Amino acid sequence: MISEELIQQYERDGAVCIKGAIDPASAASVLANLDVLIDGDNDRWTTIREGGFSDRHLWPTMPWMYDFCAKSALPEIVGRLMRSQAARLYFDHTFIRDAGTAQTTPWHQDRPYWPFLGKQIASVWVALTACKKASSSLQFVRGSHAAGKVYRPIPFGNDGGSSEFLGQNKSLDLMPDIDAAPDDFELLCWDVVPGDVIVFGGDVIHGASDNAENTERRAALSIRYVGDDVIWDPRPGTDPMVNDDMVSFEPGEPPHDDKWFPNVWSAG
Ligand SMILES: O=C(O)CCC(=O)C(=O)O
């Protein structure tokens, strides 16, 4: 599934879409499990219900999530796209946007939110419902990862305290206002159906519009993986979900800790 041409496209653009990477039935099963959480009342500090439902890092406590992240085709897809010899699971991140909501995903890069440095860090965004640009499909500033610029991570709307840690990033520049001058940027976006995936690197700028005109919810699961060149960098202002007190390695070392970052794929 992962040709040299696709790898080069990922390296050039920062993001690629792979149609039908996952069986739609697996996507439906993940969404059914998420619906149990959505309908339940066991919210965690990471749960956000503004305009839909979002939560992260479910895999350590939810075997169905671990199986999807670790035992599906996804680790190999991302490992090969990163040209890594291995892929370790970092975390799963659910983004469900209600029908008719004005909630958006602001333009951002991912890696500034995370306690890592390196290039081989990527997300696999799995479409759990169909969507297109106007119904909140993810958009990318093509090639923006290559500029070497790190912008300030910001909260996604009113997140109920789940990203209080971001207040410590004020020395970084704010993201330019891409929506104010979209023609100044080359934007990439795909129409997707359940089972399609978009793989993108930690430094590419991305965001998503609201779902205001849609009568269906928009659901996606973004799974984060790290590869060979990544090192632990637990600087202030990064997500404390997995923090320096929890891990068995030191800052500057690769995250070789199977408890928090299980090795879910190796080449050969
Ligand atoms: O699906 C979305 O709206 C946001 C996804 C995202 O920003 C991510 O996976 O990093």
The ligand as an ORCA input file, in Angstrom:
! r2SCAN-3c Opt
* xyz 0 1
  O     -10.157     16.401     13.356
  C      -9.932     17.543     13.716
  O     -10.748     18.456     13.612
  C      -8.608     17.892     14.337
  C      -7.546     16.901     14.077
  C      -6.208     17.412     14.447
  O      -5.957     18.587     14.535
  C      -5.157     16.445     14.702
  O      -5.394     15.252     14.595
  O      -4.033     16.880     15.033
*
